Amino acid sequence: MSMSKVAVVGPRDAILAFKALGADVFPVAQRSAALAAVEKAAGLGYKLVFLCESLAGGMEKPLSELQERITATITIIPDRESTGASLARVKKRVEKAIGVDILFKGEEKA
């Protein structure tokens, strides 16, 4: 998959590094704008949309409903205000996909 089909939604300072990696960024400062940006990215043909955890909190139901309507995959990623929940979700998805814990190799995060 080319990085041009990857979008990152979040606070400007948290997502600009992804632009250097070839992803397209959608800077937003508020949760209300984040959901609209995720939906816009999906409508533009992005296959993978990363959303910063700081903006995803409390939006589980709208994000779940949106995920049912679009073909893009929405993945919550940790950012500077992360609680660790998004990293645990990513770890669980990786384990489910490949059957092995490659992120922590059986060690619990300290």
C-alpha positions as CSV (number, residue, x, y, z in Angstrom):
1,M,0.0,0.0,0.0
2,S,1.4,3.4,-0.9
3,M,1.7,5.9,1.9
4,S,-0.5,8.3,-0.2
5,K,-3.5,6.2,0.8
6,V,-2.7,6.8,4.5
7,A,-4.3,9.7,6.3
8,V,-3.5,10.9,9.8
9,V,-6.0,13.0,11.8
10,G,-5.0,14.9,14.9
11,P,-3.4,18.0,16.4
12,R,-1.0,19.6,14.0
13,D,2.1,19.2,16.3
14,A,1.3,15.5,16.8
15,I,0.9,14.5,13.1
16,L,3.4,16.6,11.1
17,A,6.0,13.9,11.4
18,F,3.7,11.5,9.5
19,K,3.8,13.9,6.5
20,A,7.6,13.4,6.3
21,L,6.9,9.7,6.0
22,G,4.6,10.3,3.0
23,A,1.2,10.2,4.7
24,D,-1.3,12.9,4.2
25,V,-2.3,14.8,7.3
26,F,-5.5,16.4,8.4
27,P,-4.8,18.7,11.3
28,V,-7.7,19.3,13.6
29,A,-7.8,20.7,17.2
30,Q,-11.2,19.5,18.4
31,R,-13.1,16.2,18.6
32,S,-16.0,17.6,16.6
33,A,-13.7,18.4,13.7
34,A,-11.9,15.0,14.0
35,L,-14.9,12.9,13.1
36,A,-15.6,15.1,10.0
37,A,-11.9,14.8,9.0
38,V,-11.9,11.0,9.3
39,E,-15.1,10.9,7.2
40,K,-13.6,13.3,4.6
41,A,-10.4,11.2,4.3
42,A,-12.4,8.0,3.8
43,G,-14.5,9.8,1.1
44,L,-11.3,10.8,-0.7
45,G,-10.2,7.2,-1.0
46,Y,-7.8,6.7,1.9
47,K,-7.6,3.1,2.8
48,L,-6.1,3.6,6.3
49,V,-6.9,6.5,8.6
50,F,-5.0,7.0,11.8
51,L,-6.7,9.1,14.5
52,C,-4.8,10.5,17.5
53,E,-6.1,9.1,20.8
54,S,-6.4,12.6,22.3
55,L,-9.2,13.3,19.8
56,A,-10.8,9.9,19.8
57,G,-11.8,9.7,23.5
58,G,-15.5,9.6,24.0
59,M,-16.2,9.0,20.3
60,E,-16.3,5.2,20.4
61,K,-19.9,5.0,19.2
62,P,-19.7,7.5,16.3
63,L,-16.4,6.0,15.2
64,S,-17.8,2.5,15.3
65,E,-20.9,3.7,13.3
66,L,-18.6,5.4,10.8
67,Q,-16.4,2.3,10.4
68,E,-19.5,0.3,9.4
69,R,-20.3,2.8,6.6
70,I,-16.8,3.2,5.0
71,T,-14.2,0.9,3.5
72,A,-11.2,2.7,5.1
73,T,-9.8,1.2,8.3
74,I,-9.8,3.6,11.2
75,T,-7.0,3.0,13.7
76,I,-6.5,5.0,17.0
77,I,-2.9,5.8,17.6
78,P,-1.2,7.1,20.7
79,D,-0.1,10.7,20.9
80,R,1.3,13.1,23.5
81,E,-1.9,12.7,25.7
82,S,-2.1,9.0,25.4
83,T,-3.5,6.9,28.2
84,G,-2.1,3.7,26.8
85,A,-5.5,2.4,25.6
86,S,-4.7,2.9,21.9
87,L,-1.4,1.0,22.2
88,A,-3.2,-1.9,23.9
89,R,-5.7,-1.9,21.0
90,V,-3.0,-2.0,18.4
91,K,-1.2,-4.7,20.3
92,K,-4.3,-6.8,20.4
93,R,-5.0,-6.3,16.7
94,V,-1.5,-7.3,15.7
95,E,-1.7,-10.4,17.9
96,K,-5.0,-11.4,16.4
97,A,-3.8,-10.8,12.8
98,I,-0.5,-12.8,13.1
99,G,-1.0,-14.9,16.2
100,V,2.1,-13.6,18.0
101,D,3.0,-10.8,20.3
102,I,5.7,-9.0,18.3
103,L,5.3,-5.6,20.1
104,F,6.3,-6.6,23.6
105,K,7.3,-10.2,23.1
106,G,5.4,-11.4,26.2
107,E,6.8,-8.8,28.5
108,E,4.3,-6.4,30.1
109,K,5.0,-2.7,29.5
110,A,6.4,-1.2,32.7
